[in-house]
């Protein structure tokens, strides 16, 4: 499902129900890695890019916490030239030691710089424990 936007937003990660998050279960406290990949196109000036944060809400809490190293200002994709006509297949991953429980993950996209448009398509989200 293609998603086009110009401002920060949670990405729809479940095409069947339009959900912005999905749940996963950790059965034993362990290191968990979450990987997000997608086709991406950014249009805008050369200083434009889209930042992707993978954020987890741990069971019993109400706040989503971005996983390092996605928790900063890192480029998922950028225009390449002022025409911005280059699609890329990009991937980013974050990880942490997670407690036992039913947790929720979401992906946050933030256009930065002089972005005209961001398009994310054919996305995949993997939780690996």
C-alpha positions as CSV (number, residue, x, y, z in Angstrom):
1,X,0.0,0.0,0.0
2,X,1.7,3.2,-1.2
3,X,1.7,6.1,1.4
4,X,2.5,9.6,0.2
5,X,3.0,12.5,2.7
6,X,4.8,15.7,3.4
7,X,4.6,15.9,7.3
8,X,5.6,13.5,10.1
9,X,3.3,10.6,10.5
10,X,2.9,7.0,11.8
11,X,3.1,4.6,8.8
12,X,0.3,2.1,8.2
13,X,2.0,-1.2,8.7
14,X,-0.9,-3.6,8.3
15,X,-2.6,-3.3,4.9
16,X,-5.5,-5.6,5.8
17,X,-6.9,-3.4,8.6
18,X,-5.1,-0.1,8.1
19,X,-3.4,-0.3,11.5
20,X,-0.5,2.0,12.4
21,X,0.9,-0.5,14.9
22,X,1.2,-4.2,15.5
23,X,1.6,-6.4,18.6
24,X,4.3,-8.9,19.4
25,X,5.0,-11.2,22.3
26,X,8.3,-11.6,24.1
27,X,8.3,-14.9,26.1
28,X,11.6,-14.5,27.8
29,X,13.6,-11.4,28.5
30,X,15.9,-11.2,25.5
31,X,17.5,-9.1,22.9
32,X,14.9,-8.2,20.2
33,X,15.7,-6.7,16.8
34,X,13.0,-5.0,14.7
35,X,13.7,-4.4,11.0
36,X,11.7,-2.1,8.7
37,X,12.3,-2.2,5.0
38,X,10.4,-0.4,2.1
39,X,10.7,1.2,-1.3
40,X,11.2,4.9,-0.8
41,X,11.1,8.1,-2.9
42,X,11.8,11.6,-1.7
43,X,11.3,14.7,-3.8
44,X,12.8,18.0,-2.8
45,X,16.1,19.8,-2.6
46,X,19.4,18.1,-1.9
47,X,19.1,18.7,1.8
48,X,15.8,16.7,2.0
49,X,15.4,13.2,3.4
50,X,13.0,11.1,5.4
51,X,14.0,9.8,8.9
52,X,12.4,6.5,10.1
53,X,12.1,5.7,13.8
54,X,11.0,2.2,15.0
55,X,9.2,2.7,18.3
56,X,8.0,0.2,20.9
57,X,5.4,0.6,23.6
58,X,6.2,-2.0,26.3
59,X,3.3,-3.8,28.0
60,X,2.0,-1.7,31.0
61,X,3.3,1.6,29.7
62,X,1.6,4.3,27.6
63,X,4.6,5.8,25.7
64,X,6.3,4.6,22.5
65,X,10.1,4.6,22.9
66,X,12.2,4.8,19.7
67,X,14.7,2.0,19.5
68,X,18.4,2.8,19.0
69,X,19.9,3.5,16.5
70,X,16.7,4.6,14.8
71,X,16.0,7.0,17.7
72,X,18.0,9.9,16.1
73,X,18.3,11.9,12.9
74,X,19.2,9.2,10.4
75,X,18.3,9.2,6.7
76,X,16.2,6.4,5.4
77,X,16.2,7.8,1.8
78,X,16.9,11.1,0.1
79,X,16.3,12.6,-3.4
80,X,19.8,12.2,-4.8
81,X,19.3,15.1,-7.1
82,X,17.0,18.1,-7.2
83,X,14.6,16.1,-9.4
84,X,14.1,13.5,-6.8
85,X,13.4,10.7,-9.3
86,X,15.3,7.9,-7.7
87,X,13.5,5.0,-6.0
88,X,15.5,3.0,-3.4
89,X,14.9,-0.1,-1.4
90,X,16.0,0.8,2.1
91,X,16.1,-0.9,5.4
92,X,16.7,0.1,9.0
93,X,16.8,-1.8,12.3
94,X,16.6,-1.1,16.0
95,X,17.1,-3.3,19.0
96,X,17.0,-3.6,22.7
97,X,16.8,-6.1,25.5
98,X,13.0,-6.4,26.1
99,X,11.1,-7.7,29.1
100,X,8.5,-10.5,28.9
101,X,5.2,-9.2,27.7
102,X,2.9,-8.2,24.9
103,X,4.4,-5.1,23.3
104,X,3.4,-2.9,20.4
105,X,5.6,-1.5,17.6
106,X,5.0,1.3,15.2
107,X,7.0,3.1,12.5
108,X,7.3,6.9,12.5
109,X,8.3,8.7,9.3
110,X,9.6,12.3,9.6
111,X,10.4,14.3,6.4
112,X,13.3,16.7,7.0
113,X,14.8,19.5,5.0
114,X,13.0,21.0,2.0
115,X,10.8,17.9,1.2
116,X,8.2,18.2,-1.5
117,X,6.9,14.7,-1.1
118,X,7.7,11.3,0.5
119,X,6.4,8.0,-0.9
120,X,6.8,4.7,1.0
121,X,5.6,1.5,-0.7
122,X,6.0,-2.3,-0.4
123,X,7.0,-2.2,3.3
124,X,7.9,-5.0,5.6
125,X,8.3,-5.2,9.3
126,X,10.1,-8.1,11.1
127,X,10.4,-8.7,14.8
128,X,13.3,-11.1,15.5
129,X,14.0,-12.5,19.0
